[in-house]
């Protein structure tokens, strides 16, 4: 196993722009070292042949028969229905200042 990494709590606190007391530094240092220990355990696991995935559980998208695409209006119909249009797009009032 590699040498246990040292976390510079003052450097991390400076990056986060927070002031820590000595007691908070000791507590957070211990917690961050524990987290790095868990990462070392994960690095020790043999994952050869394991396919990467986005989730720990199988996720299937479930579609109902009602979820099939139906008829839609063409752009020309929608721009005719709108009070104002420009360049085949519907013009709406500005909502963000």
C-alpha positions as CSV (number, residue, x, y, z in Angstrom):
1,X,0.0,0.0,0.0
2,X,1.2,3.5,-0.7
3,X,2.2,6.1,1.9
4,X,-0.8,7.6,3.6
5,X,-1.4,11.0,2.0
6,X,-1.4,14.1,4.2
7,X,-4.2,16.7,3.8
8,X,-3.2,20.3,4.4
9,X,-6.4,21.5,6.1
10,X,-5.2,25.1,6.0
11,X,-4.9,24.9,2.2
12,X,-8.3,23.3,1.8
13,X,-9.9,25.9,4.2
14,X,-8.3,28.7,2.2
15,X,-9.7,27.2,-1.1
16,X,-13.1,27.1,0.5
17,X,-12.7,30.6,1.9
18,X,-13.6,29.5,5.5
19,X,-12.0,30.1,8.8
20,X,-11.6,27.0,11.0
21,X,-10.7,26.8,14.7
22,X,-8.1,24.3,15.8
23,X,-10.7,21.9,17.0
24,X,-12.5,22.1,13.6
25,X,-9.3,21.5,11.7
26,X,-8.5,18.4,13.8
27,X,-12.0,17.0,13.2
28,X,-12.1,17.7,9.5
29,X,-8.6,16.4,9.1
30,X,-9.6,13.1,10.6
31,X,-12.8,12.9,8.5
32,X,-10.9,13.7,5.3
33,X,-8.2,11.1,6.1
34,X,-11.0,8.5,6.6
35,X,-12.5,9.4,3.3
36,X,-9.1,9.0,1.5
37,X,-8.8,5.6,3.3
38,X,-12.1,4.5,1.7
39,X,-10.8,5.6,-1.7
40,X,-7.7,3.5,-1.1
41,X,-9.9,0.5,-0.3
42,X,-11.8,1.1,-3.6
43,X,-8.6,1.3,-5.5
44,X,-7.6,-2.1,-4.2
45,X,-10.7,-3.8,-5.6
46,X,-10.0,-5.8,-8.8
47,X,-12.5,-4.5,-11.5
48,X,-10.9,-6.2,-14.4
49,X,-13.7,-7.2,-16.8
50,X,-16.4,-5.2,-15.0
51,X,-18.3,-3.0,-17.4
52,X,-18.6,0.6,-16.3
53,X,-22.2,1.8,-15.6
54,X,-23.9,5.0,-14.5
55,X,-26.0,3.4,-11.8
56,X,-25.6,0.6,-9.3
57,X,-29.0,-0.8,-10.2
58,X,-30.3,-1.7,-13.6
59,X,-32.5,1.1,-14.9
60,X,-35.0,0.6,-17.7
61,X,-37.1,3.3,-19.2
62,X,-40.7,2.2,-19.1
63,X,-43.0,3.5,-21.8
64,X,-46.8,3.2,-21.8
65,X,-48.7,2.8,-25.1
66,X,-50.1,6.3,-24.5
67,X,-46.5,7.7,-24.6
68,X,-46.1,7.2,-28.3
69,X,-45.7,10.4,-30.3
70,X,-48.9,11.7,-31.8
71,X,-49.7,14.3,-34.4
72,X,-48.0,17.6,-34.1
73,X,-48.5,21.1,-35.7
74,X,-46.1,22.3,-38.2
75,X,-44.1,25.5,-37.6
76,X,-46.2,27.6,-40.0
77,X,-49.4,26.7,-38.2
78,X,-47.9,27.6,-34.8
79,X,-46.5,30.9,-36.0
80,X,-50.0,31.7,-37.5
81,X,-51.6,31.0,-34.1
82,X,-49.1,33.2,-32.2
83,X,-49.8,36.9,-31.7
84,X,-46.3,37.7,-33.0
85,X,-43.7,35.7,-34.9
86,X,-40.3,36.4,-36.5
87,X,-38.1,34.1,-38.6
88,X,-40.4,31.1,-38.2
89,X,-40.3,31.5,-34.4
90,X,-42.8,32.7,-31.8
91,X,-41.9,36.0,-30.2
92,X,-42.6,36.1,-26.4
93,X,-42.2,38.9,-23.9
94,X,-38.9,39.2,-22.1
95,X,-39.1,37.6,-18.6
96,X,-35.5,38.0,-17.4
97,X,-34.0,41.4,-16.9
